[in-house]
């Protein structure tokens, strides 16, 4: 038996990968041989991330992408296929959050969260899946969240969007199984990034979150990148329709 995590000659799109968790996912995929397409609405930062991966010996390219724009998404996929000839891996990671109580949340904020976090994933899958069907194989990995299972106050929009991803992952796995395309998700708890540092700096909030986490800390970006590499590799070929919690034990309570 010979098992391998290597992704040599594979083309991987990672949305929302200019920084944070998405950047780590892209770096992780590049570290095992994949050519990574950094797709992000922040084009300048995406270019810097791609350059950093290349400087570290990996292969990468950067594209501007608004995941909520289906026409732009199609043009982007066409460009990637024209340049690289195929798409083997799609990581739907682009997302955002706007904390607020439901009774105080502007409708526009709700729509923005759902559009980016859920509809953007649907558009990505709808656009890339035909390429993978024609190839006879592919891996789709969605970024869910433990907030797709549980929730906290001020997270109605975010939790609804991530719960939607959990179910979308299952439905798409069933639709694409006949084409040798596996669809799975990762569901992180709180991961330390530039955006979550402010939560750690808030002593009261951090104490509450750590109290809910058996491992008593936030995760690192490397610890979410690892499961993504696994799901992108041949080691996960008999897994589909699942969401993998990466949560320091949060859901074990």
N, C-alpha and C positions, 0 to 999 in steps of 0.2 A: 504493500500500500504506500502510495506517495501522495501526500496532501500539500496543496500550495495555495497561498494567499496572493500569489503574483498576478498582476493585471497587465502584463506587458502586451502592447499592441491594442489595448482597449481604449476606447474614447469615452470619457465620462464628463457629462454636464453636471455642474453643481450650481444651482441658483442661490442667490443671496450669499455669495461666497467671497465677497471682497474683504470681509472682516469677520471676527467673532467665530462662532461655531462653524459656520459655512466655510470660512477660510481654513480652519483646522481639518474639516472633512476633505477639502480639496488637497491640502498638503499631505494628508494621510493616503489618499488615493494615488497621488503622484509618487509617494515614497515607495510604493510597491509596483511601479512601472506604468501606471495609466497616464495617458495624455489627458490633462484636465482642462475643461473649458470653464473659465470663471465668468459666470453670467450674473450681472448685478446692475441695478439702476444707477449705482454710483460708479460711473465708467472710469474716472481717474483712479479711484482706489482699487478697482478691479485690475487695471493695468499694472499698478504697483504690486499687487498680490501675485499676478502672473509672472512678473519680472523676478520677484523673490523666489518663487518656485523654480524658475529656470536657473537662477543664480545658485540654488542649492542642488542643481544637477537633475531636476525634473523637467517634464514637458508640460507646457501650459499655453493657453491663449485666452484673451479677455474680450468680452463682448458686452455692450450695453443691452439690458433687457428689463422691460417692465412686464412682469409675469401676468398682469391683469389685461394686457393688450393682446388679444388673440391674433390679430394681423401681424403685429410686430414679432410675436412668438413664432409664427409660421415662417416669416422671413429669416429669423434667426436660425431656426432648425434647418432651413434650406441652405443657408450659408455654411453651417457646420458640416452638413452632409457633403456639400460641394468641396469643402476644404479637406475633410478627413475621410470621406467615403462611407462613414457609418456612425452610429451612436450605440454603444454597448450598455451604458449606465446612465441613468437619469436620477439625480438626487434633488428632490423638490424641497429645498430648504428655506427659500425666501419667506419671511414672515415678519410680523410686527405686533405690538400690543399697545393699547391705550387704556390704562387703568381708570376705572370710574364705576360708581354704583350704577346699576341699571336705570334707576329713576332719574339720574343726573346725566347719563351719557347722551351726547348729541347723536341723532340718527346718522349723521354723516360719519361719525367715528365708528359706529357699528358696521356700517356698510364698508368702510375702508378695511377694517379687520377681516371681515368675511371675504371681501374681494381678494385681498392679498394672500391671506392664510389658507383659504379653502378653494375659492374659484381659481386662483392662480395655480394651485396644484392640479385641479381638474383640467385646466387649459394645457398645462405642461404634459400631462399624461395623454390627453386627446391628440396632441400634436406630435409627440414623439413615438407613441405606440405604433402607428402605421409603419414607421421606419424599422422598428424592432420586429414587427410582424413579417415584413419583407425579408429580414435577415434570418428569421427563424429562431431568434434568441434575444434576450435582453434582461436587464435588472432595473427595476424601478424602486427607489427607496425614498419614502416620505418622512419629513420631520414632523412627528406628532408631539406629544408632551404628556407628562403625567396628568396635566390638567384636562386631558381628554378622558381620564378615568375619574378624577376627583376635581375639586375646585376650592377656591378661596374667595372671599368678598372682593369686589371690584374687578372680577375676571369673567363676567358673563359673556362678553364678545369673544374673548380669547378661548375660553373653555368650549364654547359652542363651535368655534372654528376647528379646534383640535379634536373634539369628539367627532366632528364631521370627517376629518382625515382618517381617524381610526376606522370608521365605517366605509369610507371611500376605498381604503386599502383593501378591505375584504372583498368588496364588490368588484373592483378591478382585477383582483387576483383570480376570481372566478371567470371573468370575461376573457382573460388573457392566458389562462393556464394551457389551453390547447396549442398555443403558439410558442411554448417554451419560454415564456416571460414570467419571471417571478416578481411579485409586488409585495413589499414589506415596509414596515415603518420602524423608526426608533422613537422612543418617548423619554426624553431626558427630564430629570428634575432640574433643580437650579444648578447651572454651570457657570463658573466664574469667567466673565468676559468684561469688555469695556462697559457694556450696558448694565450688567448685574453687579458691578463693583459698588454702585451707589446703594444697592440693597444690603450688601455686606457692611458698608459703612454706617448704615442705620442700625444701631445696636439693638434696639427693641425688635425691629423686623427680622434682623439676622437671627436673634435668639429664638424667635418663634419658628422660623424656617428650619433652623438646625434642630430644634426640638422635635420636629416632624421627620427628621432624617436619621435613621439608626446609625449611619456612619459618621454623623456629626460634622459634616463639612459640605461645601459645594463641590461639585465635580469639576474636573479640568476639561479643557477642550480636547485634549488627547484621549480622554476616557470616553468621549462620544464619537470621536473619529474612528476608534478601533472597531466598534460594532458596525459602523458603516462600511469599513473595508471588508469585514467578514460577510456582510450581506451582499456586497458587490462581487464577491469571489465565488469560485466553484464550490467552496465548502458549504454554501447555503442553497445548493441547487434543489433540495427537496423541501425547502421552506417557502411557503407563499401564503399571503393573507394574514400575516401575523404582525403585531406591534410589540417590539422588544423594549421593555422599560430599562432605562439606564439611570437609576434613581437613588443610589445609595441605600436602598432598602425601604424607601418611602412607602411603597405599596404593600409591603409585607406586614404592616400593622394590622 
